[in-house]
Amino acid sequence: MEERRCSFCNRIIEPGTGKLYARRDGTVFYFCSSKCENNVALGRVTRRVKWARKGA
């Protein structure tokens, strides 16, 4: 099974959970929670949010 990570906070997403979002241009985003999904929709940047993991 492929390991997927949240596109916003970089956490590992367990198989069968989370949400996949695909844009019209073919870009695919994976989200572990609605909290991460909403932060992307609001235009927030990961490096400015303290609870999001940086890098690893």
Phi and psi restraints in degrees (range 20) as a CNS / XPLOR table:
assign (resid 1 and name C) (resid 2 and name N)
       (resid 2 and name CA) (resid 2 and name C) 1.0 -76.8 20.0 2
assign (resid 2 and name N) (resid 2 and name CA)
       (resid 2 and name C) (resid 3 and name N) 1.0 135.5 20.0 2
assign (resid 2 and name C) (resid 3 and name N)
       (resid 3 and name CA) (resid 3 and name C) 1.0 -82.2 20.0 2
assign (resid 3 and name N) (resid 3 and name CA)
       (resid 3 and name C) (resid 4 and name N) 1.0 123.2 20.0 2
assign (resid 3 and name C) (resid 4 and name N)
       (resid 4 and name CA) (resid 4 and name C) 1.0 -110.7 20.0 2
assign (resid 4 and name N) (resid 4 and name CA)
       (resid 4 and name C) (resid 5 and name N) 1.0 144.6 20.0 2
assign (resid 4 and name C) (resid 5 and name N)
       (resid 5 and name CA) (resid 5 and name C) 1.0 -121.5 20.0 2
assign (resid 5 and name N) (resid 5 and name CA)
       (resid 5 and name C) (resid 6 and name N) 1.0 148.5 20.0 2
assign (resid 5 and name C) (resid 6 and name N)
       (resid 6 and name CA) (resid 6 and name C) 1.0 -64.0 20.0 2
assign (resid 6 and name N) (resid 6 and name CA)
       (resid 6 and name C) (resid 7 and name N) 1.0 135.7 20.0 2
assign (resid 6 and name C) (resid 7 and name N)
       (resid 7 and name CA) (resid 7 and name C) 1.0 -71.0 20.0 2
assign (resid 7 and name N) (resid 7 and name CA)
       (resid 7 and name C) (resid 8 and name N) 1.0 -17.3 20.0 2
assign (resid 7 and name C) (resid 8 and name N)
       (resid 8 and name CA) (resid 8 and name C) 1.0 -101.2 20.0 2
assign (resid 8 and name N) (resid 8 and name CA)
       (resid 8 and name C) (resid 9 and name N) 1.0 -56.2 20.0 2
assign (resid 8 and name C) (resid 9 and name N)
       (resid 9 and name CA) (resid 9 and name C) 1.0 -99.6 20.0 2
assign (resid 9 and name N) (resid 9 and name CA)
       (resid 9 and name C) (resid 10 and name N) 1.0 -7.7 20.0 2
assign (resid 9 and name C) (resid 10 and name N)
       (resid 10 and name CA) (resid 10 and name C) 1.0 70.3 20.0 2
assign (resid 10 and name N) (resid 10 and name CA)
       (resid 10 and name C) (resid 11 and name N) 1.0 21.2 20.0 2
assign (resid 10 and name C) (resid 11 and name N)
       (resid 11 and name CA) (resid 11 and name C) 1.0 -80.6 20.0 2
assign (resid 11 and name N) (resid 11 and name CA)
       (resid 11 and name C) (resid 12 and name N) 1.0 153.6 20.0 2
assign (resid 11 and name C) (resid 12 and name N)
       (resid 12 and name CA) (resid 12 and name C) 1.0 -73.3 20.0 2
assign (resid 12 and name N) (resid 12 and name CA)
       (resid 12 and name C) (resid 13 and name N) 1.0 134.6 20.0 2
assign (resid 12 and name C) (resid 13 and name N)
       (resid 13 and name CA) (resid 13 and name C) 1.0 -101.5 20.0 2
assign (resid 13 and name N) (resid 13 and name CA)
       (resid 13 and name C) (resid 14 and name N) 1.0 125.0 20.0 2
assign (resid 13 and name C) (resid 14 and name N)
       (resid 14 and name CA) (resid 14 and name C) 1.0 -67.7 20.0 2
assign (resid 14 and name N) (resid 14 and name CA)
       (resid 14 and name C) (resid 15 and name N) 1.0 144.6 20.0 2
assign (resid 14 and name C) (resid 15 and name N)
       (resid 15 and name CA) (resid 15 and name C) 1.0 -59.2 20.0 2
assign (resid 15 and name N) (resid 15 and name CA)
       (resid 15 and name C) (resid 16 and name N) 1.0 135.9 20.0 2
assign (resid 15 and name C) (resid 16 and name N)
       (resid 16 and name CA) (resid 16 and name C) 1.0 88.8 20.0 2
assign (resid 16 and name N) (resid 16 and name CA)
       (resid 16 and name C) (resid 17 and name N) 1.0 1.1 20.0 2
assign (resid 16 and name C) (resid 17 and name N)
       (resid 17 and name CA) (resid 17 and name C) 1.0 -124.5 20.0 2
assign (resid 17 and name N) (resid 17 and name CA)
       (resid 17 and name C) (resid 18 and name N) 1.0 174.2 20.0 2
assign (resid 17 and name C) (resid 18 and name N)
       (resid 18 and name CA) (resid 18 and name C) 1.0 83.0 20.0 2
assign (resid 18 and name N) (resid 18 and name CA)
       (resid 18 and name C) (resid 19 and name N) 1.0 -172.1 20.0 2
assign (resid 18 and name C) (resid 19 and name N)
       (resid 19 and name CA) (resid 19 and name C) 1.0 -141.0 20.0 2
assign (resid 19 and name N) (resid 19 and name CA)
       (resid 19 and name C) (resid 20 and name N) 1.0 139.9 20.0 2
assign (resid 19 and name C) (resid 20 and name N)
       (resid 20 and name CA) (resid 20 and name C) 1.0 -106.5 20.0 2
assign (resid 20 and name N) (resid 20 and name CA)
       (resid 20 and name C) (resid 21 and name N) 1.0 132.3 20.0 2
assign (resid 20 and name C) (resid 21 and name N)
       (resid 21 and name CA) (resid 21 and name C) 1.0 -126.1 20.0 2
assign (resid 21 and name N) (resid 21 and name CA)
       (resid 21 and name C) (resid 22 and name N) 1.0 124.8 20.0 2
assign (resid 21 and name C) (resid 22 and name N)
       (resid 22 and name CA) (resid 22 and name C) 1.0 -117.4 20.0 2
assign (resid 22 and name N) (resid 22 and name CA)
       (resid 22 and name C) (resid 23 and name N) 1.0 128.1 20.0 2
assign (resid 22 and name C) (resid 23 and name N)
       (resid 23 and name CA) (resid 23 and name C) 1.0 -83.0 20.0 2
assign (resid 23 and name N) (resid 23 and name CA)
       (resid 23 and name C) (resid 24 and name N) 1.0 167.4 20.0 2
assign (resid 23 and name C) (resid 24 and name N)
       (resid 24 and name CA) (resid 24 and name C) 1.0 -63.6 20.0 2
assign (resid 24 and name N) (resid 24 and name CA)
       (resid 24 and name C) (resid 25 and name N) 1.0 -29.6 20.0 2
assign (resid 24 and name C) (resid 25 and name N)
       (resid 25 and name CA) (resid 25 and name C) 1.0 -80.3 20.0 2
assign (resid 25 and name N) (resid 25 and name CA)
       (resid 25 and name C) (resid 26 and name N) 1.0 1.2 20.0 2
assign (resid 25 and name C) (resid 26 and name N)
       (resid 26 and name CA) (resid 26 and name C) 1.0 96.4 20.0 2
assign (resid 26 and name N) (resid 26 and name CA)
       (resid 26 and name C) (resid 27 and name N) 1.0 -1.9 20.0 2
assign (resid 26 and name C) (resid 27 and name N)
       (resid 27 and name CA) (resid 27 and name C) 1.0 -71.8 20.0 2
assign (resid 27 and name N) (resid 27 and name CA)
       (resid 27 and name C) (resid 28 and name N) 1.0 131.5 20.0 2
assign (resid 27 and name C) (resid 28 and name N)
       (resid 28 and name CA) (resid 28 and name C) 1.0 -112.2 20.0 2
assign (resid 28 and name N) (resid 28 and name CA)
       (resid 28 and name C) (resid 29 and name N) 1.0 132.6 20.0 2
assign (resid 28 and name C) (resid 29 and name N)
       (resid 29 and name CA) (resid 29 and name C) 1.0 -120.5 20.0 2
assign (resid 29 and name N) (resid 29 and name CA)
       (resid 29 and name C) (resid 30 and name N) 1.0 140.7 20.0 2
assign (resid 29 and name C) (resid 30 and name N)
       (resid 30 and name CA) (resid 30 and name C) 1.0 -115.4 20.0 2
assign (resid 30 and name N) (resid 30 and name CA)
       (resid 30 and name C) (resid 31 and name N) 1.0 135.0 20.0 2
assign (resid 30 and name C) (resid 31 and name N)
       (resid 31 and name CA) (resid 31 and name C) 1.0 -125.7 20.0 2
assign (resid 31 and name N) (resid 31 and name CA)
       (resid 31 and name C) (resid 32 and name N) 1.0 136.8 20.0 2
assign (resid 31 and name C) (resid 32 and name N)
       (resid 32 and name CA) (resid 32 and name C) 1.0 -83.3 20.0 2
assign (resid 32 and name N) (resid 32 and name CA)
       (resid 32 and name C) (resid 33 and name N) 1.0 -24.6 20.0 2
assign (resid 32 and name C) (resid 33 and name N)
       (resid 33 and name CA) (resid 33 and name C) 1.0 -153.3 20.0 2
assign (resid 33 and name N) (resid 33 and name CA)
       (resid 33 and name C) (resid 34 and name N) 1.0 167.7 20.0 2
assign (resid 33 and name C) (resid 34 and name N)
       (resid 34 and name CA) (resid 34 and name C) 1.0 -69.2 20.0 2
assign (resid 34 and name N) (resid 34 and name CA)
       (resid 34 and name C) (resid 35 and name N) 1.0 -24.4 20.0 2
assign (resid 34 and name C) (resid 35 and name N)
       (resid 35 and name CA) (resid 35 and name C) 1.0 -60.4 20.0 2
assign (resid 35 and name N) (resid 35 and name CA)
       (resid 35 and name C) (resid 36 and name N) 1.0 -45.9 20.0 2
assign (resid 35 and name C) (resid 36 and name N)
       (resid 36 and name CA) (resid 36 and name C) 1.0 -69.1 20.0 2
assign (resid 36 and name N) (resid 36 and name CA)
       (resid 36 and name C) (resid 37 and name N) 1.0 -40.8 20.0 2
assign (resid 36 and name C) (resid 37 and name N)
       (resid 37 and name CA) (resid 37 and name C) 1.0 -61.6 20.0 2
assign (resid 37 and name N) (resid 37 and name CA)
       (resid 37 and name C) (resid 38 and name N) 1.0 -43.3 20.0 2
assign (resid 37 and name C) (resid 38 and name N)
       (resid 38 and name CA) (resid 38 and name C) 1.0 -68.8 20.0 2
assign (resid 38 and name N) (resid 38 and name CA)
       (resid 38 and name C) (resid 39 and name N) 1.0 -35.0 20.0 2
assign (resid 38 and name C) (resid 39 and name N)
       (resid 39 and name CA) (resid 39 and name C) 1.0 -64.7 20.0 2
assign (resid 39 and name N) (resid 39 and name CA)
       (resid 39 and name C) (resid 40 and name N) 1.0 -37.1 20.0 2
assign (resid 39 and name C) (resid 40 and name N)
       (resid 40 and name CA) (resid 40 and name C) 1.0 -68.0 20.0 2
assign (resid 40 and name N) (resid 40 and name CA)
       (resid 40 and name C) (resid 41 and name N) 1.0 -42.2 20.0 2
assign (resid 40 and name C) (resid 41 and name N)
       (resid 41 and name CA) (resid 41 and name C) 1.0 -62.8 20.0 2
assign (resid 41 and name N) (resid 41 and name CA)
       (resid 41 and name C) (resid 42 and name N) 1.0 -31.6 20.0 2
assign (resid 41 and name C) (resid 42 and name N)
       (resid 42 and name CA) (resid 42 and name C) 1.0 -81.7 20.0 2
assign (resid 42 and name N) (resid 42 and name CA)
       (resid 42 and name C) (resid 43 and name N) 1.0 -6.5 20.0 2
assign (resid 42 and name C) (resid 43 and name N)
       (resid 43 and name CA) (resid 43 and name C) 1.0 84.0 20.0 2
assign (resid 43 and name N) (resid 43 and name CA)
       (resid 43 and name C) (resid 44 and name N) 1.0 19.7 20.0 2
assign (resid 43 and name C) (resid 44 and name N)
       (resid 44 and name CA) (resid 44 and name C) 1.0 -77.2 20.0 2
assign (resid 44 and name N) (resid 44 and name CA)
       (resid 44 and name C) (resid 45 and name N) 1.0 152.4 20.0 2
assign (resid 44 and name C) (resid 45 and name N)
       (resid 45 and name CA) (resid 45 and name C) 1.0 -107.4 20.0 2
assign (resid 45 and name N) (resid 45 and name CA)
       (resid 45 and name C) (resid 46 and name N) 1.0 137.5 20.0 2
assign (resid 45 and name C) (resid 46 and name N)
       (resid 46 and name CA) (resid 46 and name C) 1.0 -56.6 20.0 2
assign (resid 46 and name N) (resid 46 and name CA)
       (resid 46 and name C) (resid 47 and name N) 1.0 -42.5 20.0 2
assign (resid 46 and name C) (resid 47 and name N)
       (resid 47 and name CA) (resid 47 and name C) 1.0 -67.7 20.0 2
assign (resid 47 and name N) (resid 47 and name CA)
       (resid 47 and name C) (resid 48 and name N) 1.0 -14.5 20.0 2
assign (resid 47 and name C) (resid 48 and name N)
       (resid 48 and name CA) (resid 48 and name C) 1.0 -97.8 20.0 2
assign (resid 48 and name N) (resid 48 and name CA)
       (resid 48 and name C) (resid 49 and name N) 1.0 -4.7 20.0 2
assign (resid 48 and name C) (resid 49 and name N)
       (resid 49 and name CA) (resid 49 and name C) 1.0 -102.8 20.0 2
assign (resid 49 and name N) (resid 49 and name CA)
       (resid 49 and name C) (resid 50 and name N) 1.0 122.4 20.0 2
assign (resid 49 and name C) (resid 50 and name N)
       (resid 50 and name CA) (resid 50 and name C) 1.0 -68.3 20.0 2
assign (resid 50 and name N) (resid 50 and name CA)
       (resid 50 and name C) (resid 51 and name N) 1.0 -33.7 20.0 2
assign (resid 50 and name C) (resid 51 and name N)
       (resid 51 and name CA) (resid 51 and name C) 1.0 -80.1 20.0 2
assign (resid 51 and name N) (resid 51 and name CA)
       (resid 51 and name C) (resid 52 and name N) 1.0 -15.3 20.0 2
assign (resid 51 and name C) (resid 52 and name N)
       (resid 52 and name CA) (resid 52 and name C) 1.0 -79.0 20.0 2
assign (resid 52 and name N) (resid 52 and name CA)
       (resid 52 and name C) (resid 53 and name N) 1.0 141.4 20.0 2
assign (resid 52 and name C) (resid 53 and name N)
       (resid 53 and name CA) (resid 53 and name C) 1.0 -73.9 20.0 2
assign (resid 53 and name N) (resid 53 and name CA)
       (resid 53 and name C) (resid 54 and name N) 1.0 138.5 20.0 2
assign (resid 53 and name C) (resid 54 and name N)
       (resid 54 and name CA) (resid 54 and name C) 1.0 -96.6 20.0 2
assign (resid 54 and name N) (resid 54 and name CA)
       (resid 54 and name C) (resid 55 and name N) 1.0 116.5 20.0 2
assign (resid 54 and name C) (resid 55 and name N)
       (resid 55 and name CA) (resid 55 and name C) 1.0 81.5 20.0 2
assign (resid 55 and name N) (resid 55 and name CA)
       (resid 55 and name C) (resid 56 and name N) 1.0 -103.8 20.0 2
